[in-house]
Amino acid sequence: MINRLRTRIATLALLFSASFTAQAQTPRTPDGHPDLQGTWTINTLTPLERPAEFAGKPTLSDEEALAYEKRDHNPFSERDLPGESLARVQEGNAIGAGDSEMWETGSALARVDGLKRTSMIVDPPDGKIPALTPEAKQRAAARRANRDQADSVKDLSPKERCLAYSTVPMVQQAYNNNYQIVQTPGYVMILGEMIHDARIIRMNATHTSQSVHQWLGDSTGSWEGDTLVIDTTNFKSQGAFRGGTENLHVVERLSRPDADTLLYRATIDDPATFSKPWTIEYPLTATTDRIFEYACHEGNSWVESRLTAARKAEAAAGAR
């Protein structure tokens, strides 16, 4: 009995010591909250959705992960870039996108709780985006038609027009995946490297009027223990994440398990777009890289090329 009691006391002491050490290693601001400031990157080989080869396997052993990481990965040459029709593969060449040297995919799978993840999506358990609603499918078809037959710059997406490129929630893009966080007691600012979009998160505030919509939505923040919770609503429907609507609701959670890592978790809910809410989770890692200006508007030939291609397509159709 005495030996059992000693074992329990020793175990509790170790757990307390580990918890105390973790708290001591977490940088904190003068008001006592975890200091999330710095420059962070989300570059990773872990894709948003789980590849078919890893069906039923949310995590990999280090040996399995290493074998996957050693492959020659070129994910953006085999499909459209996220959210846009920027790349097409014809005879092995990516048409209409930058060379692969521009792409930032990282060199390793994301590690969370000591295990390598096969997808950023953790819910649903299959690691896949839930099915689109019939309404969302109709909207997607209309967007594709507008882009292919664009009569005006207004028919093109916000990304093509350089109006907004960063997303809420934050997910890996083809390049420019760094973020800078600045934190005060009243506000948290997250600056995205892509088109230098800055999100201003108002702490302990209420959302603005539902009639006011913004490209990155209206974000309010609060602390749940050592986790920053960001609640975002009031999106513009034209730029909402993954073809969402102005009713898109995103709840993000940021914590700092160690000095070099932020753990990011976000739940996406839009009943007009997705058949059910879904959640992503992955680490952001500290980086010494600087964030440079992304001057999207300067020399943006995309708009002209799109409209010119649409006119040529119409002329070719009329000649048939």
C-alpha positions in Angstrom: 0.0 0.0 0.0 2.8 2.4 1.0 4.7 1.6 -2.3 1.5 2.3 -4.3 1.1 5.6 -2.5 4.7 6.6 -3.2 4.3 5.7 -6.8 1.2 7.9 -7.2 2.9 10.8 -5.4 5.9 10.5 -7.7 3.7 10.4 -10.8 1.8 13.5 -9.7 5.1 15.2 -9.0 6.3 14.4 -12.5 3.1 15.6 -14.1 3.2 18.9 -12.0 6.9 19.4 -12.9 6.2 18.8 -16.6 3.2 21.3 -16.5 5.3 23.9 -14.6 8.2 23.5 -17.0 5.9 23.9 -20.1 4.4 27.1 -18.6 7.8 28.4 -17.7 9.0 27.8 -21.3 6.1 29.7 -22.9 7.0 33.3 -23.5 4.5 35.6 -22.0 3.4 39.3 -22.4 3.4 41.7 -19.4 -0.3 41.0 -18.9 0.4 37.3 -18.4 -0.9 35.8 -21.7 1.2 33.6 -24.0 3.3 35.8 -26.3 2.3 34.8 -29.8 4.3 37.5 -31.5 6.9 36.8 -34.2 7.1 35.6 -37.8 5.7 32.1 -38.5 5.3 29.9 -41.5 2.8 27.2 -42.4 4.9 25.5 -45.1 4.4 21.8 -44.9 4.1 18.7 -47.0 0.9 17.8 -45.2 -2.0 18.7 -47.6 -5.3 20.1 -46.6 -7.1 16.9 -47.5 -5.8 13.3 -46.9 -4.4 11.6 -50.0 -6.0 8.4 -51.1 -2.9 6.4 -50.3 -3.3 7.3 -46.6 -7.0 6.5 -46.3 -7.8 5.6 -42.8 -4.4 6.7 -41.5 -4.5 10.1 -39.9 -0.9 9.8 -38.7 2.3 8.0 -39.8 5.2 6.6 -38.0 8.5 8.4 -38.4 9.7 5.7 -40.8 6.6 6.0 -43.0 6.7 9.8 -42.9 10.4 9.8 -43.9 9.7 7.5 -46.9 6.9 9.9 -48.0 9.1 13.0 -47.5 11.9 11.7 -49.6 9.7 11.5 -52.7 9.9 14.2 -55.4 6.8 16.2 -54.4 5.4 18.7 -56.9 1.8 19.0 -55.7 0.8 22.2 -57.5 1.7 21.0 -61.0 -0.9 18.2 -60.8 -4.0 20.2 -59.9 -5.4 23.7 -59.8 -3.8 26.0 -57.3 -6.0 26.6 -54.2 -9.2 28.3 -55.2 -8.1 29.3 -58.7 -7.7 27.9 -62.2 -4.1 29.1 -62.4 -2.4 25.9 -63.5 -3.2 23.2 -66.0 -1.0 20.2 -66.7 -0.4 19.4 -70.4 2.2 16.9 -71.3 3.8 17.3 -67.9 4.0 21.1 -68.0 2.2 23.4 -65.7 0.5 26.0 -67.9 -0.4 29.4 -66.6 1.4 29.3 -63.3 4.8 30.2 -62.0 7.7 27.8 -62.2 8.0 25.3 -59.4 10.8 27.2 -57.8 8.2 29.7 -56.6 6.2 27.1 -54.7 6.6 26.7 -51.0 5.4 23.3 -49.8 7.9 22.6 -47.0 10.1 19.5 -46.7 8.3 17.6 -44.0 4.9 16.5 -42.9 3.4 18.5 -40.0 4.0 17.0 -36.5 1.3 17.4 -33.8 1.4 15.6 -30.4 4.5 13.8 -31.6 3.0 12.3 -34.7 3.2 13.1 -38.4 -0.2 14.2 -39.8 -1.4 13.1 -43.3 -3.9 15.9 -43.6 -4.7 19.3 -42.1 -8.3 18.3 -41.8 -8.9 16.4 -38.5 -12.7 16.4 -38.6 -14.4 14.7 -40.4 -12.2 11.7 -39.5 -11.6 10.8 -43.2 -9.6 14.0 -43.6 -11.8 15.3 -46.5 -13.8 18.5 -47.0 -17.5 17.7 -46.4 -19.7 17.5 -49.5 -20.9 20.8 -51.0 -24.5 21.6 -50.8 -26.5 21.7 -54.1 -26.6 25.5 -53.8 -22.8 25.6 -53.4 -22.3 23.5 -56.5 -24.5 25.8 -58.5 -22.5 28.8 -57.3 -19.2 27.1 -58.2 -20.4 26.4 -61.7 -21.5 30.0 -62.1 -18.1 31.3 -61.0 -16.3 29.0 -63.5 -18.6 30.3 -66.3 -18.0 33.9 -65.3 -14.2 33.4 -65.3 -14.2 31.6 -68.6 -16.6 34.1 -70.3 -15.6 37.3 -68.3 -17.1 40.5 -69.8 -15.6 42.7 -67.2 -12.9 42.8 -64.5 -15.8 42.5 -62.0 -16.4 38.9 -63.3 -13.0 37.8 -62.0 -12.2 36.6 -58.5 -10.8 38.9 -55.8 -7.5 37.0 -56.0 -7.2 37.6 -59.8 -7.9 41.3 -59.2 -5.4 41.5 -56.3 -8.1 42.6 -53.9 -7.6 39.9 -51.3 -5.6 36.7 -51.3 -5.0 35.7 -47.7 -7.7 33.5 -46.3 -9.6 33.0 -43.1 -9.0 30.3 -41.9 -5.2 30.4 -42.6 -4.2 27.6 -45.0 -1.1 26.8 -47.0 -1.0 28.4 -50.4 1.3 28.0 -53.3 3.8 30.5 -51.9 4.1 33.4 -49.5 3.1 31.3 -46.5 4.6 33.5 -43.8 2.6 35.4 -41.2 3.6 38.1 -38.7 1.7 38.4 -35.4 1.8 41.6 -33.3 -0.1 41.5 -30.0 -1.3 44.1 -27.5 -3.9 43.7 -24.6 -6.6 45.3 -26.9 -5.7 44.0 -30.3 -3.9 41.2 -32.2 -2.7 41.8 -35.7 -2.0 39.0 -38.1 -0.2 40.1 -41.3 -0.3 37.7 -44.2 2.7 37.7 -46.6 0.3 37.2 -49.5 -0.8 40.7 -50.7 0.2 42.0 -47.2 -3.4 41.5 -45.9 -3.6 42.6 -42.3 -6.3 41.2 -39.9 -7.1 43.3 -36.9 -8.6 41.2 -34.2 -10.4 43.2 -31.5 -10.1 41.7 -28.1 -13.1 41.2 -25.9 -15.3 43.0 -28.4 -18.6 42.4 -30.1 -19.0 42.0 -33.9 -19.9 44.9 -36.0 -23.3 45.2 -37.7 -24.2 42.3 -39.9 -24.7 44.8 -42.7 -20.9 45.5 -42.8 -18.9 42.8 -44.7 -15.2 42.6 -45.2 -12.8 40.5 -47.3 -11.3 38.9 -44.3 -14.5 39.2 -42.1 -14.8 40.8 -38.7 -12.6 39.2 -36.1 -13.0 39.4 -32.3 -10.7 37.6 -29.8 -10.8 36.3 -26.3 -8.5 34.2 -24.1 -9.6 30.7 -22.9 -6.8 29.9 -20.5 -3.6 30.0 -22.6 -5.5 29.7 -25.9 -6.4 32.7 -28.1 -9.9 32.2 -29.6 -10.7 34.2 -32.7 -14.3 34.4 -33.8 -14.8 35.7 -37.4 -18.1 36.5 -39.2 -19.3 39.2 -41.7 -17.4 38.0 -44.7 -17.9 39.3 -48.3 -19.5 36.5 -50.2 -17.2 37.2 -53.3 -14.0 36.2 -51.4 -15.3 33.8 -48.7 -13.2 30.7 -48.1 -13.7 27.8 -50.5 -16.7 29.5 -52.2 -18.5 30.2 -49.0 -21.2 32.8 -48.4 -21.5 35.9 -46.2 -22.8 33.6 -43.5 -19.4 31.8 -43.2 -18.4 31.5 -39.5 -14.8 30.6 -38.6 -13.6 29.9 -35.0 -9.8 29.7 -34.7 -7.6 28.7 -31.8 -4.0 29.6 -31.3 -1.8 28.3 -28.5 2.0 28.2 -28.0 3.2 24.8 -26.8 6.8 25.8 -27.1 9.0 28.7 -28.1 9.3 27.7 -31.7 5.7 26.5 -32.4 2.1 27.8 -32.5 -0.7 25.2 -32.7 -3.4 26.4 -35.0 -6.9 24.9 -35.0 -9.9 26.3 -36.9 -13.5 25.2 -37.4 -15.3 26.2 -40.6 -19.1 26.4 -40.6 -21.3 27.6 -43.5 -24.5 25.6 -43.9 -25.2 27.1 -47.3 -21.9 25.7 -48.6 -20.8 22.7 -46.6 -23.0 19.7 -45.6 -21.5 20.0 -42.1 -18.8 21.9 -40.2 -15.2 20.8 -40.5 -12.0 21.4 -38.6 -8.3 21.8 -39.5 -5.3 21.6 -37.2 -1.5 22.1 -37.8 1.5 23.8 -36.4 3.0 27.1 -37.4 6.8 27.2 -36.9 9.0 30.1 -36.1 11.1 31.5 -38.9 13.8 34.1 -39.3 12.6 34.9 -42.8 11.5 38.5 -43.5 8.1 39.3 -44.9 8.5 41.3 -48.1 5.9 43.3 -50.0 3.9 41.3 -52.4 3.1 44.0 -55.1 0.3 42.1 -56.8 -1.1 45.0 -58.7 2.3 46.0 -60.3 2.5 44.3 -63.7 -0.6 42.3 -63.1 -1.2 41.0 -66.6 -3.6 38.3 -65.4 -6.8 40.5 -65.8 -5.9 41.5 -69.3 -5.0 37.9 -70.3 -8.2 36.6 -68.9 -10.4 39.1 -70.7 -8.5 38.6 -74.0 -8.8 34.9 -73.8 -12.5 35.2 -73.2 -12.9 37.4 -76.3 -10.8 34.9 -78.4 -12.9 32.0 -77.2 -16.1 33.9 -78.2 -14.6 34.7 -81.7 -13.6 31.0 -82.2 -17.1 29.8 -81.2 -18.7 32.3 -83.5 -16.5 31.2 -86.4 -17.6 27.5 -86.0 
